[in-house]
């Protein structure tokens, strides 16, 4: 009897030992695989201080809630080299609705270095054109970001640029109602800026945002890459899905100082506006139109400065109001090559944790084709540069395809500040197809020629 029990205990011990050995083997196997996986995974350095970078967590303040994103969009960020608000689009005159009008206004802070000293310089501009003018009536100035000349408050949002002389503010941008970045928020833009002859360009524009803020970039903080290294490009183009977003999400590459935090309000309805000269000459007034706003935060390290020293780009802010949709297309040409990006946003887009809308679709690098239509060039009498008056954009994919033609509404939409600061930016009409269905709309086009940005 004792022998039988001993044999039974021995058999049980053999089973337990076998199970224990199997468990140890499995643990060793997974530990080995994990070590090899971590060994193969590229370890990226921590992002440099003051640089925008890609992230998928929610450590950055603008990623955590709609309120914090609103505060972020309403503020300056002195830890970075650049931030600014850019509004652009069209106005529709009540008395002459067929007279296509273009309007834009921008305020930007840039940290500049002078003989070892850094100063927050603020270039600002307001511009208007219509058929009767045939060109821009514009005013621009440069000031410093100091209390007497510029104030920015975030609750509610207000940006005021003052003249050093005791007169009315040169520019104001403000939130009238709602929350910054939220749908149905109402904004006011005003300008009262003299030229060298003292002739004042005065503008008052009120806007209502129908869509709310969108993430132009990737990850939780809307990081928007502006150039690729040779290694990054090789990995993206060697993958089955040739999108920058797929590469970033798969690798976790922070791309430190290779881009910006980039947000847009792409569908803003004009509620009322007035454009005048010297309080006496009315250029236009009305209660219709469509605008777009960009908000960008960025820093440039030495590498980025070298890459963009002679950069050029084609930028298209495409608005399809009847479809409640917008497409942003850009192709950036820098010292590291070309980087095309195209993203689609709609009223039913998903949102990130901070309530910003995500792109419905992002096209792969090899799915984006941008053409300047031959034979449509206009030569500027000021700069001598040639600009295409028609642009053809083809975006191909199995889920979404787009075939769009953009025709500029007038030839002279060039801004020449001096020989080192030249840019073509203006309005174009849009016709074509999206997802096989016909669409119409408008596009604000920005052509930055090489050598025209210093």
PyMOL commands that set and color helices and strands:
alter all, ss='L'
color gray80, all
select helices_A, chain A and resi 2-40+61-63+66-73+230-237+244-251+302-307+321-323+365-367
alter helices_A, ss='H'
color red, helices_A
select strands_A, chain A and resi 82-92+101-114+117-129+137-144+150-154+157-161+171-177+186-194+200-209+214-215+223-225+259-277+281-286+288-298+312-320+325-334+337-346+361-362+368-372+377-379+386-388+390-395+402-408+414-418+421-434+437-448
alter strands_A, ss='S'
color yellow, strands_A
deselect
rebuild
show_as cartoon
